[in-house]
Amino acid sequence: MNTPRTNEYGQPIGPALADWSARPAPPATPMAGRYCRLEPVDTARHAQSLYAAFSAAPDGRDWTYMSAGPFADSAKFDAHMARIADSVDPQHHAIIDTRSGDAVGTAALMRVDRSNGVIEVGHVSYSRRLQRTSAATEAIHLLMQRVFDDLGYRRFEWKCDDLNAPSRAAALRLGFTFEGIFRQAIVYKGRSRDTAWFSMTDGEWLRVRSAYAQWLAPGNFDAAGQQRRRLGELIAEARAA
């Protein structure tokens, strides 16, 4: 166990960050992967295909834990798209399936704390065409690469309604660490929300990014597109190495 540093009074203090400086703001530029591409939300380019993708769901349950939606018609969805396209923080991105060229989901970088090097991923809206696909995982991976490798942030956060079991499971599968519950943290859609907090630090990212590369490699998928090894398994091995 590492012995904590102490100051001149004998009090324990945190590790020194002598070379630390505020991190750059995330640029509003595309991110390209093998299975998907992320680009800043643009109503003219993305609204039609996103509305079609979201409308393919049989009901509105995918929006239960989102602050917006579901949307009764394309006009209401277009108005929502116009709002998020104008937002700087959160900075919303459309997730484009590289095979079809269609926008099939969105995700945002938000609560940008440049001074402390902290940033959050949020407003993760995946249509049924995106859910449980390699592109769904790669979209978060591309955001991690931008946050840690490109911009040098120290902490990447994932937060969700504590009752949102799929989101909690996704955070753990993606390598985030559960930190606790903020009780009665938010009021949305006329109800109270306890918020579950998860995070990944830059040091943890250095250990798990090889697991992402292995999982996303074409050789990890069979002819039917089924994974040969699970991401969680690869992350556990990387952490233990």
Helices and strands as residue ranges (DSSP letters): E 5-6, E 12-13, E 31-32, E 36-40, H 43-55, G 61-63, H 74-86, E 91-97, E 103-113, E 118-126, H 134-144, I 145-150, E 155-161, H 165-173, E 177-188, E 191-201, H 202-216, G 218-220, H 231-240
